Amino acid sequence: MTSEELPEWLGGWCARHLGHEPESVLFQQRSISAVFGLRLTDGRDVVVKAREDDGRTAACVAVQVRLARRGFPCPLPITPVSAVGELGVHAEEFRPGGEMLRGDSPEIAVRYAKVFARLMAELAELWELAGLVELAEPSEAPFVPFAPFGPFGPPLPNPRWARWDHTDPGLWPSIAVLDERDQSAVPAYVVETAERARACLLAADLPCVLGHADFEAQNLRWRDGEVWAVHDWDSLAWQPEAALVGAACGTFSTVSPPTLAPVESSAAFLTAYQEFRGRTFTARERKVAWAASLWPALHNARWEALFGDAPVCGDEVREQGPERLRRANA
């Protein structure tokens, strides 16, 4: 792809916010977000991200810049979020290199759990330093260390694949592209598993914390045995720690298409996470973790069924759902 094939707004946006227009395109990815790797006319390599702004993007970027400044291995945002029509757009440094760590064995799970424990510890300390309290409005935050990124509050609403805590009518969160399709295509076992898992999650009534809700192999890069970069920070969520850890223990091995790690590997992830964090989950938290381990796969299984895709997550939910629900006491 050449710079002439980029969206019309992108060249002007780069000139205004980065001082130079794109000269060439390093890569382009499109999913929920559009991501453009660009070389500017001054020789800099940057990444520009654009997504429909549902009100959470600025908070996610504000958190990311603080993490990067603290030395956590993630790209440093170099602009705040600005509006382009209905899109929220920002730029960050290009952090190339590293490789994906593939596999879903218990040994691989422990390596991912170590990174997730570090990530959650950094976020907890960052939240404490910011002087914020649960559900505080951004305007109430007294701590603004990195202007113009400003203070931040909880990045709500939570990402749609993690939004078991929604207040929409019915079982699933409202997602137009899914809701407009024939719901009878979703297998009964997917619906039943989702109902039982969500009931367990909602009944727990645990405090919320900041966490990464898309902790998948495809969003991390490794170098010399150590994590080199964690990406996809617009997937931050505000949920109980046990639910965030549970979701991560189910998704950590995903490259593409989405899948569900083996039960024994999820168990290894949960055990290792608690050891690395230096705290033991309560019985209630362990149940929440196992229930949450199913939710991303349930979201994906519903998507597969509604779009007629191969039932990768659907098959995993059918096979693993009963055991995960048993461990959740759901």
N, C-alpha and C positions, 0 to 999 in steps of 0.2 A: 504494500500500500504506500502511496506517495502522499505528501502533505496536501495535494490538491483534492484527495479523496476524503479528507477529514470533514466532520460536521462544519457547517458554515460559521457557526459561532466561535469555534475553537481558536482560530488564528487571532481574532481580535481579543478574545479573553486572555490568551497568553501574552499578547502585546501589552495589555492593560495591567495585568497582575504579575507578570514575570519580566516585563521589559523587552521581550523579544518574541518573535513569531516562530512557529515550528519550521525547521529546515527539512527534516526527514522523520519518518515513523519507525521506531524500534520494534514496537509490537502493538497489537490491539486485542482486547478481550471484551466480550459482551455477555453479560448474564443479567442479574438484577441491576448491576452497575455497568457502566461503560468505562473501560480503563484504557488510557492511551499512553504508551511509552514514546516520548518525543525527544529529538535532539533539536535544540533551539539554535537560532542563527548566531548566538554568541558561543556555541560549542557545548553548552551545558546539556546534560541528559536529565530529564525530569519525567514524572508520571502525573498525569492529570486524570482525576476520577470524577465521574458525573453520575448521579442517580436521582430518581424522583425523591424530592425532599419531603419526608413525612414529619419533619420537626425534630429529628434525632441526630441529623448529620453533624451539626455544629458541636454538640456535646461530645460525640465520638471523636471528632478531630481534636478538640480541646484536650481530651484525655490522652490521645495518641501523642501529641506534641510533648506533653509532660513526661510520658513514659520514655520517649526517645531521648529527651534531655537528661533523664535520670540514668541513661545507659542501657535501657532494655533494648534487645535486638529487634528493632522495628524501624521502618522508614520514618524519617522526620518530616512532618508536614511543613511546607514552606509558604503556604498562604492560608488564611482562614477560608471558611466556606462563603461563597457568594452565589447569588441566585441568577440563573439563566433560564428565564421562563419558569417552568415547574421543576427545574433541576437544581440540585445543590452541587456546586463544583468547587473542588480545591486541588492543589498541587502538592506533591511530596517528593522527597529526594528519590532518585533511582538507586535501588540497592540490589544490584545484580549478583549472580553467583550462588553457589550452594546447590545442593541436590535434595530431592524429596527422599525421606526415609520411608521406604515401603515395607509393608508386612503388617500382620495382625496377631503375632504371637504374644504371649505374656511378657516375654523379654522386651519386645518392642513397646508394648503398652507401658512398661515401667519407665522407659526413656521419655515417652510422651508425658506421662504423669509428672515427672520431674520438672519439665518445662511448664506445665500447667500450674503446678504448685508455685513456682517462682512468679509466674504471671499473676496469679491471684493474690499472692503476698504483696507484690508491687502495687496492684490496684487498691488493695486494702490500705496500704500506707499512704498512697496518693490521696485517697478519699479522706483519710484522717487529717492529713496536712492541709487539705483544702478547707477544713473547718465546716464541712457540710453535714447536715443531718438527713436522715431518711426522708425522701419526698420533698426536700427543700427546693424552692424555686431558684433558678440560676441567679436572679437579681438579688437574692439574699446572701450569696456567697461573698465573704469578705476577702478572699484570697485570689489575686489576679497576677500570677508570677510571669506570664508569658504573653503580654499584650502583643498583637491585637487578638489573640485567641480567646481571651476573656475567661470568666468563670464558667463552671459547668454544673448541671444538675443531672439527674438520672436520664439516661438515653432512652426515653420512652416515645412511642410504643416499642415493645420488644420486637426483634426480628420475627417475621411471620412464621418461620418454621419452628420457632421456639415459643410461640405465643399461646401456650396452654393456659396461661393466666388471663386470657382475654375476658371481656365482659359482654361480648356479642351474644345474641341468642343462639342457642344450639351448642353442639359439641365442638365444632371447628371455628377458628377465628374467621372473620369475614375477609375473603380474598376473592375479588370479583372474577378473576380468570378461572378460578376453580368453582365458585358458587354457581356460575352460569351454566355449568355442565350437568349432565344427568347423574345425580348422586347414587342412583341405584347401581351404578357400575362399581362402586366401592365395595369390596367383599365384606360380608357380615363379620368375619373374624377380625378385620381391621377396625371396624367401628366398635365392636365389643371391647377389644383390647384398648382402644383409645379412651373409651368411657371409663374403664376400670383404672387405667393409669392416671387419667386426669382427676378423677375423684380422689385418688390417693394424694396427688400433688396439692390440690386445693384444700384438702383437710388438714394439711401439715401446719399451716400458719407460722412459717418461719420468717425471720427478718431477711430483707433483701440486701444484696451487695452488688458491686460491679463485677462483671465477668465477660469473657469472650464466648459467644454463643455459636461460633462456627469453627471449632477447633478440630480441623481436619488436616490430614497429611498434605493435601494439595495446597494448603495455606501456610505451610512452614517450609523452610529451607535449612539444610544442615551443611556444615563444613568441618572436616577433621573431627567428626564425632560429636560436635557441639552444635546447638541450634544457632543458625546464622541470621535468620529473619523470620518473624511472625507477621503475617499479612492479614488483610481483611478486617480492619479495625472499625469499619462501619457496621460490624456485627456484634458490637458490645450490647450487653443486656443488663437488666436490673431485676435479679431474681435471687432466691435463696442459694447460698453457696453449694449446698448438697445437690440442688437441681442442676446447677451449672456444671458441677463435676460429673454428675450422672450423665448428662448429655454428652460431655466430652469423652467419657469412657466408652460410649457407644459409637461415636463418630470418628475417633482419632485416626483410624486406618483408611478413611475414605480418600480416594484419588478421584476416580470417575468411572462409572456412575456412583451415586451415593450408595452406601451399604451399611451394615451393622456388624461391629466386631463380634467375635465369638464370646460367649458368656464368660469363659475362663479368663479371657484377656481383659474383659471389662472388670472382672473381679480383681485381677492383678493391678489394674490401673487404680481402682478405688483404694486398695490397701496401700499401694505405694504413695498415692497422693497424701493420705493421712500421715504417713511416716515423714514425708518431705515437709509437710506443713507443720508437723509437730503437734497435731491435735487429733483426737479420736472422735469420729462422728457418733452421735447418740443413736439409739435404735430408731428413732423417728427419722433422723437424717439419712440413715442407711436405706430405709424404705423409700424415702423421697428420691434418693440417688438412683435406685433401681427402676422406679417408675419413670423418672426423667430420662433414663437411658433409652427408653422406647420412643419418646415423643418425636424426635427428628425423623426416625425411620417410619413412624406412623404417618407423619406429614408427607414424606416421600412416597409411601405406599399408596396413599390417597391420590397423589399427583399421578403416579404411574397408571393407576386404574382409570382415572378420568381422561387421561390423554392416550390410553391404549398402549403405553410403553411396556417393555418387558418387566415383569414383576420382581425386580432384584430385591428391593426392600420388602415388597410384599411377601416374598418367599421367606426372607429372614424373620419377619414378624410372625409368620405362621409357625416357623420352626422354633424360634427362641421366645416368643411371647409368653407362653405358659410358664416357663422357668423364671423369666424376669419378673412377671407378675407375682409368682410365688415368693420370690425374694423380697418383693415390695409389700407383701401381705395385702395385695390388692384384689 
